[in-house]
């Protein structure tokens, strides 16, 4: 796979040289590949937000390098500027950053700053709006007439309209109801497939990233202790718990079964994987296994 974003020995020190000096990132080597769906997980204060702000040049490293397509993003002012268009960053609660008179103008802001002509701006606005499920009628409304979930879509569309090669989203489903969560994740997935864009989803929700991403990076105390597929990362359940990160509920159940002596795969993280693992462990057909599972569930309820 081709690397599109990398950091080399990246360090960021806040309040350097003062009594409040704090190393937010320490010798971080990070890689995101072209076209992948990547999750970054870490507790509050772990350094994950500092990391993503380095990836599009909002923060400058104390030491180390950030590379986009193999080139240092800080080698020139023009290179930094172009990287910010190519690496789109959607902050948590981005709807608070809406400011234009209409939804159309808000989405058009980025493409206009890029120097696109009127026809290209219009194409990008309408295509981005379609990706996030906004209608032509909604484009003419004030963003402040929309619901919270719709405002979130407008903010995401404003970044998508710049057609970035990498789209980074910091807790994009925070504060949304379950229907809104599924809608936003679906919008992001559609953009990923249509543009072969690299998606970096930052979240503290293990359930969310487990069923969404191809690969996970764990950030803890300014370092990256684990990276790999969700199955590989969730196999470190005890270490993740010690970092203040839970694992998906189904993974936790299988870790417990394993601890009790059951010969099951402890690294499953979806319901489908759990079903397959139980069938494999029981060595039975689906119908018989399902019946056995119900009997076991009844027995467990009796114990509880």
C-alpha positions as CSV (number, residue, x, y, z in Angstrom):
1,X,0.0,0.0,0.0
2,X,1.1,3.5,-0.8
3,X,1.6,5.9,2.2
4,X,-0.2,9.2,1.8
5,X,0.4,10.7,5.3
6,X,3.3,10.0,7.6
7,X,5.0,11.4,10.7
8,X,8.7,10.8,11.5
9,X,9.7,11.1,15.1
10,X,7.1,13.7,15.6
11,X,7.2,15.6,18.9
12,X,5.0,18.4,20.2
13,X,5.8,20.2,23.4
14,X,3.3,22.6,24.9
15,X,4.6,25.5,27.0
16,X,8.2,24.5,26.4
17,X,10.7,26.0,28.8
18,X,8.1,26.8,31.5
19,X,7.0,24.9,34.6
20,X,3.9,23.9,32.6
21,X,5.9,22.1,29.9
22,X,4.0,19.1,28.6
23,X,5.0,16.6,25.9
24,X,1.7,16.0,24.0
25,X,3.5,13.8,21.3
26,X,6.7,12.0,21.8
27,X,8.7,10.5,18.9
28,X,5.5,9.4,17.0
29,X,5.8,7.4,13.8
30,X,2.4,7.3,12.1
31,X,1.3,6.2,8.7
32,X,-2.0,6.5,6.8
33,X,-2.3,4.7,3.5
34,X,-4.0,5.9,0.3
35,X,-7.6,4.9,0.2
36,X,-7.8,3.2,3.6
37,X,-10.4,3.7,6.3
38,X,-8.4,4.3,9.5
39,X,-9.5,4.8,13.1
40,X,-7.6,6.7,15.8
41,X,-8.6,5.9,19.3
42,X,-7.5,7.3,22.6
43,X,-8.8,8.8,25.8
44,X,-9.2,12.5,26.5
45,X,-5.7,14.0,26.8
46,X,-4.0,11.1,25.0
47,X,-2.6,13.3,22.2
48,X,-4.9,12.2,19.4
49,X,-6.3,15.7,18.8
50,X,-2.7,17.1,18.7
51,X,-1.7,14.4,16.2
52,X,-4.5,15.2,13.7
53,X,-3.8,18.9,13.9
54,X,-0.3,18.2,12.7
55,X,-1.5,16.1,9.8
56,X,-2.9,19.2,7.9
57,X,-0.5,21.8,9.2
58,X,-2.6,23.5,11.9
59,X,0.2,22.8,14.4
60,X,4.0,22.9,13.6
61,X,6.1,20.1,15.1
62,X,8.5,20.9,18.0
63,X,10.7,18.4,16.2
64,X,10.3,15.6,13.6
65,X,8.5,15.8,10.3
66,X,5.1,15.4,8.7
67,X,5.0,14.1,5.1
68,X,2.2,14.3,2.6
69,X,2.8,12.1,-0.5
70,X,6.4,11.9,0.6
71,X,7.1,15.6,0.9
72,X,7.6,17.6,4.1
73,X,4.5,19.8,4.5
74,X,6.5,22.6,6.1
75,X,9.1,22.8,3.3
76,X,7.4,26.0,2.0
77,X,4.4,28.2,2.7
78,X,2.8,27.1,-0.5
79,X,3.3,23.4,0.3
80,X,1.7,24.0,3.7
81,X,-1.3,25.8,2.1
82,X,-1.8,23.1,-0.5
83,X,-1.7,20.4,2.2
84,X,-4.5,22.1,4.1
85,X,-6.7,21.7,1.0
86,X,-5.6,18.1,0.4
87,X,-6.0,17.0,4.0
88,X,-9.5,18.1,5.2
89,X,-10.1,18.3,8.9
90,X,-13.6,18.3,10.4
91,X,-13.5,19.3,14.1
92,X,-15.8,18.0,16.8
93,X,-19.1,19.9,16.7
94,X,-18.2,21.6,13.4
95,X,-21.7,23.1,13.1
96,X,-20.6,25.8,15.6
97,X,-18.3,27.1,12.8
98,X,-21.1,27.8,10.3
99,X,-21.4,31.5,9.5
100,X,-22.7,32.2,6.0
101,X,-26.2,33.4,5.1
102,X,-27.1,30.2,3.2
103,X,-26.1,26.6,3.3
104,X,-24.9,27.0,-0.3
105,X,-22.5,29.8,0.6
106,X,-21.2,27.9,3.6
107,X,-20.3,24.8,1.5
108,X,-18.9,27.1,-1.2
109,X,-16.4,28.9,1.1
110,X,-13.6,26.3,0.8
111,X,-13.7,25.9,-3.0
112,X,-13.8,29.7,-3.5
113,X,-10.7,30.0,-1.3
114,X,-9.0,27.4,-3.5
115,X,-9.5,29.7,-6.5
116,X,-12.1,27.6,-8.3
117,X,-14.2,29.4,-10.9
118,X,-18.0,29.8,-10.4
119,X,-18.9,26.7,-12.4
120,X,-16.5,24.5,-10.6
121,X,-17.7,25.9,-7.2
122,X,-21.3,25.1,-8.1
123,X,-20.4,21.5,-9.2
124,X,-18.5,20.9,-6.0
125,X,-21.2,22.4,-3.7
126,X,-23.9,20.3,-5.3
127,X,-21.9,17.1,-5.3
128,X,-20.8,17.5,-1.7
129,X,-24.4,18.3,-0.7
130,X,-25.5,15.1,-2.4
131,X,-22.9,13.0,-0.5
132,X,-24.3,14.2,2.8
133,X,-28.0,14.0,1.9
134,X,-28.8,17.7,1.6
135,X,-31.5,18.7,-1.0
136,X,-31.3,21.6,-3.5
137,X,-34.0,23.4,-1.4
138,X,-32.0,23.1,1.8
139,X,-29.0,24.8,0.0
140,X,-31.0,28.0,-0.1
141,X,-31.9,28.0,3.6
142,X,-29.9,29.6,6.4
143,X,-27.9,27.0,8.1
144,X,-29.4,28.1,11.4
145,X,-32.8,27.0,10.2
146,X,-31.6,23.3,10.1
147,X,-31.6,20.7,12.8
148,X,-28.4,19.8,14.7
149,X,-27.8,16.7,12.5
150,X,-28.4,18.7,9.3
151,X,-26.0,21.4,10.4
152,X,-23.4,18.7,11.0
153,X,-23.9,17.5,7.4
154,X,-23.4,21.0,6.1
155,X,-20.1,21.4,8.0
156,X,-18.9,18.0,6.6
157,X,-20.0,19.0,3.1
158,X,-18.0,22.2,3.4
159,X,-14.8,20.1,3.8
160,X,-15.8,17.5,1.2
161,X,-16.4,20.3,-1.4
162,X,-12.6,20.9,-1.3
163,X,-12.3,17.2,-2.5
164,X,-9.5,16.3,-0.1
165,X,-7.4,13.2,-0.7
166,X,-7.6,12.7,3.1
167,X,-10.6,13.4,5.2
168,X,-10.1,13.5,9.0
169,X,-13.1,13.6,11.3
170,X,-12.8,14.3,15.0
171,X,-15.7,12.5,16.8
172,X,-18.1,13.2,13.9
173,X,-21.1,11.5,15.6
174,X,-20.7,13.2,19.0
175,X,-24.1,14.3,20.4
176,X,-26.2,12.7,17.7
177,X,-29.0,10.2,18.2
178,X,-28.5,6.6,16.8
179,X,-30.3,7.5,13.6
180,X,-28.1,10.5,13.1
181,X,-25.0,8.4,13.9
182,X,-25.8,5.9,11.2
183,X,-26.6,8.6,8.7
184,X,-23.3,10.5,9.2
185,X,-21.2,7.3,9.1
186,X,-23.1,6.3,5.9
187,X,-22.3,9.7,4.3
188,X,-18.6,9.3,5.1
189,X,-18.6,5.8,3.8
190,X,-20.1,7.0,0.5
191,X,-17.4,9.6,0.0
192,X,-14.7,7.1,0.8
193,X,-16.0,4.7,-1.9
194,X,-16.7,7.3,-4.5
195,X,-13.4,9.2,-4.3
196,X,-11.1,6.4,-3.0
197,X,-10.2,9.0,-0.3
198,X,-8.3,8.1,2.9
199,X,-10.6,8.5,5.8
200,X,-9.3,9.0,9.3
201,X,-12.0,8.6,12.0
202,X,-11.1,9.9,15.5
203,X,-13.2,8.4,18.2
204,X,-13.4,7.2,21.7
205,X,-16.2,4.8,20.9
206,X,-14.9,1.3,20.4
207,X,-18.2,0.0,19.1
208,X,-18.2,2.7,16.4
209,X,-14.7,2.2,15.1
210,X,-14.9,-1.6,15.4
211,X,-17.6,-1.9,12.7
212,X,-16.3,0.9,10.5
213,X,-12.6,1.0,10.0
214,X,-10.0,-1.3,8.3
215,X,-7.1,-0.4,10.7
216,X,-6.7,1.1,14.1
217,X,-4.1,3.3,15.7
218,X,-4.1,3.7,19.5
219,X,-2.7,6.9,21.0
220,X,-1.8,6.9,24.7
221,X,0.3,9.4,26.7
222,X,1.6,11.0,23.4
223,X,2.7,7.6,22.0
224,X,1.3,4.9,19.7
225,X,1.5,1.6,21.7
226,X,-0.7,-0.4,19.2
227,X,-1.6,-0.3,15.5
228,X,-3.2,-2.9,13.3
229,X,-6.5,-4.4,12.3
230,X,-9.3,-4.1,14.8
231,X,-8.9,-7.8,15.6
232,X,-5.1,-7.4,16.3
233,X,-5.7,-4.3,18.5
234,X,-8.6,-5.6,20.5
235,X,-6.6,-8.7,21.3
236,X,-4.8,-6.4,23.8
237,X,-8.0,-6.0,25.8
238,X,-6.3,-5.8,29.2
239,X,-3.8,-3.2,28.1
240,X,-6.5,-1.1,26.5
241,X,-8.5,-1.2,29.7
242,X,-5.5,-0.1,31.7
243,X,-5.3,2.9,29.4
244,X,-8.9,3.8,30.1
245,X,-10.1,2.5,26.8
246,X,-12.8,-0.2,26.7
247,X,-13.1,-2.8,24.0
248,X,-16.4,-3.5,22.2
249,X,-18.9,-5.3,24.5
250,X,-18.8,-8.5,22.4
251,X,-14.9,-8.6,22.7
252,X,-15.2,-8.2,26.4
253,X,-17.6,-11.1,26.6
254,X,-15.3,-13.3,24.6
255,X,-12.3,-12.3,26.8
256,X,-14.3,-13.4,29.8
257,X,-15.3,-16.7,28.2
258,X,-11.6,-17.3,27.4
259,X,-10.6,-16.6,31.0
260,X,-13.2,-19.1,32.2
261,X,-11.6,-21.8,30.1
262,X,-13.8,-21.7,26.9
263,X,-11.8,-22.4,23.7
264,X,-13.0,-19.3,21.8
265,X,-11.3,-16.6,19.8
266,X,-10.9,-13.6,22.2
267,X,-10.3,-11.1,19.4
268,X,-13.8,-11.0,17.8
269,X,-15.4,-7.6,17.7
270,X,-18.6,-7.8,15.8
271,X,-21.8,-9.9,16.3
272,X,-21.2,-11.7,13.0
273,X,-17.7,-12.8,14.1
274,X,-19.1,-13.8,17.5
275,X,-21.6,-16.1,16.0
276,X,-19.0,-17.7,13.7
277,X,-16.6,-18.1,16.6
278,X,-19.3,-19.8,18.8
279,X,-20.3,-22.1,16.0
280,X,-16.7,-23.1,15.4
281,X,-16.1,-23.7,19.2
282,X,-19.3,-25.7,19.5
283,X,-18.7,-27.7,16.3
284,X,-22.4,-27.7,15.6
285,X,-24.7,-26.5,12.9
286,X,-26.3,-23.0,13.2
287,X,-29.7,-24.2,14.4
288,X,-28.4,-26.5,17.1
289,X,-25.9,-23.9,18.2
290,X,-28.6,-21.3,18.5
291,X,-30.6,-23.6,20.7
292,X,-27.6,-24.4,22.8
293,X,-27.0,-20.6,23.2
294,X,-30.5,-20.0,24.4
295,X,-30.3,-22.7,27.0
296,X,-26.9,-21.3,28.2
297,X,-28.4,-17.8,28.3
298,X,-31.3,-19.1,30.5
299,X,-28.8,-20.8,32.7
300,X,-26.8,-17.6,33.1
301,X,-29.9,-15.6,33.9
302,X,-30.6,-18.1,36.7
303,X,-27.1,-17.6,38.1
304,X,-27.4,-13.8,37.9
